């Protein structure tokens, strides 16, 4: 089991533009079953976590169905609408929730969906193992950063998937 941040990023390191839009990403060619693709990744996931902005984006852009079968922790200090599905709202420290997530994942991986600051909090607590980034051939200039803190990594794998340059990195230390 590993705790993994799996995300797409612009070349200049943003996961969303200044308006929290992913329009730059959703028009790109990628093969979900290709190298480092979503299909194999999500099949390895037993629990996930996300911040309030990511959760709200999903609510605003889905078709009314929660897209995940596994338990999801939403880290927030806001009052958010619940959905059908195993969604658990928390304002606890990520390190305190990680053990509960690992137990729920039942030997499968934990996916840190985003955003970057939440992932950084997991990293600060020593609860981040890998980062998988799919770099899109676009720059945004500003927006939500991939990871807004210094973390050291070791490159483990590189792949090309459609228009994306994909990297799997292990946290060092």
N, C-alpha and C positions, 0 to 999 in steps of 0.2 A: 504494500500500500504506500502511496505517495500523495502528498498535497501539492497540487499543480495549478499554476496560473496559466490558463489556455486562453489566448486572446489574439485579436488582429490589431495591427498598428499601422499607422502611416509611416513613411520612411523617416519622418522627423519626430517620431515617437509619441503620437497621440492616438488614443483609442476612440475618441469622439471629437467632433468639431466644437467650436465655442457655443453652439446652440444644442449640444448633446445629440446631434444628428449623426447617423451612420450611413447617410446617403452615399458618401464616398466609398463605402465598403460594399453595400448591397448590390451594386452594379458590376462587380468584378467577377471574372471567371475563376472558379475554384471547383475542384472535384472533391465532394464530401467523402468519397471512398478512396481518394488518391493518397499520395504520400503525406503523412502527418495530418490526415483529414479528420473531419469531425466525426464521421460514423464510427470508426474504430476507437477514437478517443472517448466518445460518450458511452460506448459499450463497456468501458473500463471504470466508469464513475459510479460510486455508490452513495455519495452525498455531495451537496454543493453549498456554496455560500456566495452572497452578493451584497453589495451596498444598496441603500435606498434609491439612489439615482438609477442604477441598473434595473432594479425591480420595477420602478415606476416606468422606465422606458419599455420594459416588457409588457406592462399593463396597457400602455398607450399604443403599442404596435402589434398586439397579438389578435387572434381571431376569436377571443373569448375563452380559449382553452389554455390551461397552464401547460407549458411545453415539457415539463419534467416529471418523471415517475418517481424519482428518488427524493428523499427529504432535502429541503432547502432551508438554510438559515439566512434571514435577511437582517443585516446589521443596520440599525436605524435608531434615531432619537425622535423620529416623526411618527404621527399616527397615519398608518397606511391601510388601504383597503385589503382585506384578505381575498384569497381565491380558493377555488377547489384545488385540492392537492395538499401535500404534507409541507406546509410553509410555517416556519417558526420564526417569529420576530424576536429580536434580542438587541439589547443595548450593552450587553456584557463585553468584557475584554475578549478579543479573539482567542488568546491563549487559554482562557477559561472554558471556552466553548469547543475548542479543537478536540479534546478527548471525547466529548459527546458525539461530535461529528464522526470521528474515527470509529466509534462503536457502531453507529448507525450505518456507516459505509460497509461494514462487515467484510473486511479484507480487500475491498475495492478502493479505488482512488477517491480523493476529495478534490473537487474542482472549485477553485476560487475564480468565479466568473468575472468579478470586477466590482468596483473600480480599483484603480491603481493605488490609492491611499489605503484602502482596506487590505489589499494584498501586501502593501508595505508594513502594515501593522502585524500581519501574520509573520512576515519575514523578521521583523524586530523581535518577535517572541520565539524565533527559532522554529516556526511551524510552516515553513515553505521549503519544498524540496526541489521543484523544477519550475521553469518557465518555458512554455511553448509559445512562440510568437510567429504569426503569419504576417509578414510585411507586405503591404499593398504598394504598388508603384504610384504613389501619390503623396504630396506634402500638403499639410493643412495650415501650417504657420502658427497655430495656437489651438487650444482646446484642452481636453482632459488627458493628462500625461499617462503613458503606459505604466511607469513606476516613478513616483516623485521623491525618491531617495536613493542613496548609493547602496548598491548590493553587488557583491562580487559573484561572478559566475564562471563556469567552465563549459565551453561548447561541447556538446555530446553528439549532435546530429544536425545535418543540413539537408534540405530537400527543396525541389521546385514543384509546386502544385498550381497548375493553371498560371495565373498572373502573379502568384505569391512566392516569395522567398521565405521558406519556413526554417525556423531554428528551434532546437530543443537544448535548453541550458540547465545545468545543475547548479544549485546554490553551493558556493564554496564556504566552508567553515561552519 
